[in-house]
Amino acid sequence: MLKLVIGDRNYSSWSLRPWLAIKQVGLPFEEIYIRLRDSKTRSEIYKYSPSGKVPCLIDGDITVWDSLAICEYLAEIEPSLWPSDRAARAEARAICAEMHSGFGGFRHSMPMEIHASKPFDGRTAEAAADIARIIAIWESCRCRFAESGPFLFGRFSIADAMFSPVVWRFLTYAVELPPASKAWVETMCALPAMEYWRAGALAEKGE
C-alpha cells in the first residue's frame, strides 16, 4: 500500500496537494502524520524523507519527495489525474509548474493558515500581482473548460490539487474573486476531502 507522509493540515500547503490528488482518485494509502514546529519534527521526517521535508510518498522500495513529483507519480498509476487532451495536458502541466515554483510574494505575505481570518493582512504589491496572475489562470481555464465540468480543466486534475492551498489562503485573507473563480473555489470547498482537511486543521488549533 502507498504511504503518504504529511505535516500539519493548518500550515502544510505542500502536503495538501498530493493528499488531495490521491484522495480524489480513490487510491488506497496509509497516512503518516507528523506534527510540524516540534523539537522532534525534523528527526521524524528524516525517517521517511531524504530531503527532510514533507510530503513524501513511499511505494514499497520507491520513495518520492516533492509535491509535484508525487502528483506525477500518482498520475502514472491513475492517468486521469491529467487532462486527456494533449494541449490541455500541456497547459495543466505548465500552470502546475508555475504554481510550484512561482508566486513567492503571495506565499511569503499570505501563508496558509486555515483556522485564521486575516482580511486586512499581507497584501503587499508583490502579493497583489501574484493574486492577479492566479485569478487570470483560473478565469482562463474556467472560461474554456466550463462545459466539461466544474474544475479547472473540466474534471478534477493535478492542476486543481496544486492550486488547492490557494483556496484556503484566499478565504483566510478575504480575497475578492470574479464569478468563475468564485464558483471554482466553492466547488473545491465542497469536496469531502477538502472538508475533511479543513476539519483536521481546525482540530489542530485546540491541540
C-alpha positions in Angstrom: 0.0 0.0 0.0 1.1 3.6 -0.7 2.2 5.6 2.3 2.0 9.4 2.3 3.9 11.4 4.9 2.3 14.8 5.6 2.6 17.7 8.0 0.0 19.9 9.8 -3.2 20.4 7.9 -3.3 24.0 9.0 0.0 25.1 7.6 1.4 22.4 5.3 0.2 23.6 1.9 2.6 21.2 0.1 1.2 18.2 2.0 -2.4 19.1 0.9 -1.6 18.9 -2.8 -0.7 15.2 -3.3 -3.0 14.2 -0.4 -6.0 15.7 -2.2 -4.9 14.1 -5.5 -4.7 10.7 -4.0 -8.0 11.1 -2.2 -9.8 12.3 -5.3 -8.9 9.3 -7.4 -9.6 6.9 -4.6 -6.2 5.2 -4.3 -5.8 3.3 -1.0 -3.0 4.7 1.1 -1.7 4.9 4.7 -1.4 8.4 6.0 1.6 9.2 8.2 1.1 12.4 10.1 4.0 14.4 11.5 3.3 17.4 13.6 5.4 20.4 12.5 7.2 23.0 14.6 8.1 20.5 17.2 11.5 19.6 18.6 11.3 16.1 17.1 9.8 17.2 13.7 12.9 17.1 11.7 14.2 13.7 13.0 10.7 12.2 12.5 10.6 13.4 8.9 14.1 12.1 8.1 12.8 8.6 8.9 10.9 8.7 5.7 12.1 11.6 3.5 15.7 12.1 2.4 15.0 15.9 1.9 13.9 16.3 5.5 10.7 17.8 4.3 7.0 16.8 3.8 5.3 15.5 1.9 6.9 12.2 1.0 5.3 9.2 -0.8 6.5 5.7 -0.2 5.5 2.9 -2.6 7.4 -0.3 -1.5 11.1 0.4 -2.1 10.3 3.6 -4.1 10.4 7.0 -2.3 9.2 10.2 -3.9 9.5 13.6 -2.3 8.3 17.0 -3.5 4.6 17.6 -4.1 4.6 17.9 -7.8 6.8 14.8 -8.3 4.4 12.8 -6.1 1.5 14.0 -8.1 3.3 13.0 -11.3 4.0 9.6 -9.8 0.3 9.2 -8.9 -0.7 10.1 -12.5 1.4 7.2 -13.7 -0.8 4.9 -11.6 -4.0 6.8 -12.4 -3.7 8.7 -15.7 -7.0 10.5 -15.2 -5.1 13.0 -13.0 -4.1 14.8 -16.1 -6.4 16.0 -18.9 -6.7 13.5 -21.7 -6.3 16.2 -24.4 -2.6 16.8 -25.2 -3.0 20.6 -25.5 -4.9 20.8 -22.2 -2.5 18.5 -20.5 0.4 20.6 -21.6 -1.3 23.7 -20.2 -2.2 21.9 -17.0 1.5 20.9 -16.5 2.6 24.5 -17.3 0.3 26.1 -14.7 1.2 23.4 -12.1 4.9 24.2 -12.7 4.2 27.9 -12.3 2.3 27.3 -9.1 5.2 25.0 -7.9 8.0 27.5 -8.5 6.4 30.9 -8.5 4.2 33.3 -6.6 6.9 34.0 -3.9 5.4 37.3 -2.8 2.0 35.7 -2.3 3.5 32.7 -0.4 5.6 34.9 1.9 3.0 37.5 2.7 -0.1 35.3 2.9 0.8 31.8 4.2 -1.8 29.1 4.5 -3.4 29.3 7.9 -6.8 27.7 7.6 -8.2 28.4 11.0 -7.3 32.1 10.9 -9.2 35.1 9.5 -6.9 38.0 8.4 -8.9 40.0 5.8 -6.6 43.0 6.0 -3.2 41.3 6.4 -0.4 40.5 3.9 -1.5 42.4 0.8 1.9 43.6 -0.5 2.3 44.9 -4.0 4.1 41.7 -5.0 1.4 39.5 -3.4 -1.3 41.6 -5.2 0.4 40.9 -8.5 0.6 37.2 -7.8 -3.1 37.2 -6.9 -4.0 38.8 -10.2 -2.0 36.2 -12.1 -3.6 33.3 -10.2 -7.1 34.7 -10.9 -6.2 35.2 -14.5 -5.2 31.5 -14.7 -8.4 30.4 -13.1 -10.6 32.6 -15.2 -9.0 31.5 -18.4 -9.4 27.8 -17.5 -13.0 28.1 -16.4 -13.9 30.1 -19.4 -12.7 27.4 -21.8 -13.5 24.2 -19.9 -16.7 25.0 -18.1 -18.8 22.7 -20.3 -16.6 19.7 -19.4 -17.1 20.0 -15.6 -16.6 22.3 -12.6 -12.9 22.0 -12.2 -10.1 24.0 -13.9 -9.9 21.6 -16.8 -13.4 20.2 -16.5 -12.8 17.1 -14.5 -10.5 17.1 -11.5 -6.8 17.1 -12.2 -3.5 17.7 -10.7 -4.0 21.4 -11.5 -6.8 21.6 -9.0 -4.7 19.8 -6.4 -1.8 22.2 -7.0 -3.9 25.3 -6.5 -6.0 23.8 -3.7 -4.0 25.6 -0.9 -4.7 28.9 -2.6 -8.4 28.3 -1.9 -7.7 28.4 1.8 -5.4 31.4 1.5 -8.0 33.4 -0.4 -10.6 32.6 2.2 -8.3 33.5 5.1 -7.3 36.8 3.6 -10.7 37.6 2.1 -9.6 37.9 -1.5 -12.4 39.1 -3.8 -13.0 36.9 -6.8 -14.8 37.2 -10.1 -17.7 34.8 -10.6 -15.9 31.9 -12.4 -13.1 31.8 -9.9 -15.5 32.1 -7.0 -17.5 29.2 -8.4 -14.4 27.1 -8.7 -13.4 27.9 -5.1 -16.9 26.9 -3.9 -16.6 23.6 -5.9 -13.3 22.9 -4.2 -14.5 23.7 -0.7 -17.5 21.4 -1.2 -15.3 18.4 -1.9 -15.5 15.9 1.0 -11.7 15.6 1.1 -11.3 19.4 1.4 -13.9 19.5 4.1 -12.0 16.7 5.9 -8.7 18.6 5.6 -10.3 21.8 7.0 -11.8 19.9 9.9 -8.4 18.5 10.7 -6.8 21.9 10.5 -9.4 23.3 12.9 -8.9 20.4 15.3 -5.1 21.2 15.4 -5.9 24.6 16.8 -7.1 23.1 20.0 -4.2 20.7 20.5 
